[in-house]
Amino acid sequence: MKRLDKTICGSCNAILNVSELEPFTKFSCPGCGTEIYSPAHLGHIRFDKPLKEFPCFQKFEGFDAKGNIYVDISYFKGKQCSSCGVKNIINAALKEAEILRQLSHPNICPLSGDWVINEQFVATSPLMDGFDLSEYNPSSMELLDVEIMLNILQKVAIGIFSAHQKNIIHHNICPANVHIDMRRNVRVKNFFTSRFLYKICPLNDWKGDFSATDFFSPEKILTRQEGKEGDIFSFGVMSYFLLSGKLPFPGVTLEERIFSRCFQSDSKFKYKEPLPLTEVRKDFPSKISKIIMQMLSPRPEERASLPEFISAVNFFNAENEKDRIYETEWKMLFDRTDTKPIPKLDKIGLSGSSIEGKNNSISIPFSIKSFFVKKKENNNEN
């Protein structure tokens, strides 16, 4: 990874000289005061902002100059991970990327490309405007109308189920991994990093977004092994939380919240069956409440299926067909969350960069690609 000499301020569009700064040095734009990171690049990938670091890899926000899109970047430096003991981390990442190229669905954020460049591995996914559901906290905000949230969750369920049909399990379904863009498209994201942490570096699965442990399945907690039923349990916990503002397995400590969902005789925390959603929220449909409660069973074989939930929401919508479009509720959701625009597309500092290494990229779905191209054209016109 090499540093770049120039960058652009996303707020005032000033071109800034950063040749004397180390990569990812945080500084303020002299013109408008906006905080910026000095960028770096690897081939045609520009790394603009560090997001999260794991022992095996690091997450960045940046720009793919070849695809002309802003991307979420997973960057693997070197071939080995001393933390998890994997001897060829690049081969493991390539195999995982190959599996995920099968995913193409409107409710899944795709893997847009993966490359090996100078013995370093990079995987990218399109970075979209809008917000992650973790930005919406029903515990401290007004609960959304049942119909709006059920329809958001139905799209999530459809995305997860489409992956399950290809025998691809996410392993970390939680609000932080659900994205809603400004056109109200709902997508499940972070398949690559979630699966990599679970399969390749399981001890570090707990070291990412620690709040995600509230959504872990009992079998993942006790044995670090789970099948599709694990995603279903996590989806059930997330649904319960977003619909009621309460976690189904509450506790004073994280340890209590985690182990109160598990059947085990040697724990000081005993299994606590959660209150039905109909008791927590009086306006909630009983049939869907029953399905979500079945998803929360500590026994994987007893959990309700995603198609059951999807069908129940369809039936609920048909029974409660209304003329309301819920514009007020959608506006409230966007107003109360940290909605992020797509950064301005530019190739500052990349004009002379060669595209190195093996290109394993796949084409971006047309609907997503056309949006970014249109965005670029609009930016060029202004």
Secondary structure, 3 states (H helix, E strand, C coil): CEECCEEECCCCCCEEECCCCCCCCEEECCCCCCEEECCEEECCEEEEEEEEECCCCEEEEEEECCCCEEEEEEEEECCCCCCCCCCCHHHHHHHHHHHHCCCCCCCECCCCEEEEECCEEEEEEECCCEEEHHHCCCCCCCCCCHHHHHHHHHHHHHHHHHHHCCCCCCCCCCHHHEEECCCCCEEECCHHHHHHHHHCCHHHHHHCCHHHHHHCCHHHHHHCCCCHHHHHHHHHHHHHHHHHCCCCCCCCCHHHHHHCCCCCCCCCCCCCCCCCHHHHCCCCCHHHHHHHHHHCCCCHHHCCCHHHHHHHHHHHHHHCCCCCCCHHHHHHHHHCCCCECCCCCCCCCCCCCCCCCEECCCCCCHHHHHHHHHHHHHHHHC
